[in-house]
């Protein structure tokens, strides 16, 4: 299967590869406002309670990257 550059499948492949090696995709790290919200994401992934409004803000920021 050949991946078309910049397709959803292409991004998924590289995002999964980065996650597997414990890295955050570089384009995410370029946005300082997203980077400062990453601890909220990590706490959520660990199952810790995070206020709903903080999660909503994180989702908005990630979608804009």
N, C-alpha and C positions, 0 to 999 in steps of 0.2 A: 504494500500500500504506500503510495506517495502522498506526503502531506503538502497541501498547498500553503505556501508561506502566508502568514497573518490570518489564516482561517481559524475558526474556533477549535478545530482538532489540533492544529499546530500549536496554539497557545496552551491547550490542555496538556499536550505531550510535554512541552517544556516546563510548564508549571509543576506537573507531577514529577518530572526529573529533578527539578530544583528542590521540591519538598522532600523527595526521597534522600537527597544528600544533606538535608537540613538547612538549605539556603532559601532566602526570600528572593523572588524575582527582582532583578535590578530596577525595573521601571516602577515598582512599588516603592523602593527605597529612595527614588528621586523626589518624591512628594513629601516634604517635611511634615505636613499636617496629617498625612496618613501614618507616617512612621511614629509620630507621638501617640497615635491611637492603637498601635500594635499591642501594648501591654493589656489593653481591654480584650482584644481578640484572644490573646494567650490565656488570660484568666478564664474566659468563657470556654475555651477548648478544654481547660482543666476541670471544668464543672463548677467553678466558683461563681457566685452571684454577682452580676453586673447590672446596674440600672438600665432599664429598657431604653431610655433616651440616649444613653451613651452608645448602646449597640446600634440604634437607628442612625446616629451621627456617623459611626464607623462605616456602616453600610453605604451611606450616601457618599462618603469620601472615597471608598474603594471603587464604587461604580464610576466615579468621575475620573479615575486614573486611566 
